[in-house]
C-alpha cells in the first residue's frame, strides 16, 4: 500500500475487504527494518500458538479478539495496543469479526546502542 520511499497517509479501517470465512491480510509497508500488515479476521478464525523472532506490536482497530500471551487468554478491544517481545508465544482467535494492525520491528544491534 505504501512504497518504502514515499511519505503517504492511508486509511486503515475498511481498506482490507473482509471475508465471511477466512483471514485476509494486506501488507501496508515492508522495509528491511519493519513490516506492517493489516489483518481482517472473520468470526471463528484463529492463529494457533506461534512465536516470531521480531518484536511485535498489535493494534486492534475494529471489533475485539481473544489473544493468548503470558500463558493466558486476554480480550483485546478496539483501541488496544499489545507489545510482544521477540520469541514470545502467542495465539489469536476471533469470536466475532475484527481488524488488527501488526507491526514487526527489527532489533537494533547491540553495537549501535550508546
ABEGO torsion letter per residue (X at the ends): XBBAABBBBBBABGABBBBAABBBBBBABBBAABBBBBBBBBBGBBBBBBBBABBBBBBBABEBBBBBBGGBBBBBBBGBBBBBBBGBBBBBBBABBBBBBBBBBBBBBAAABX
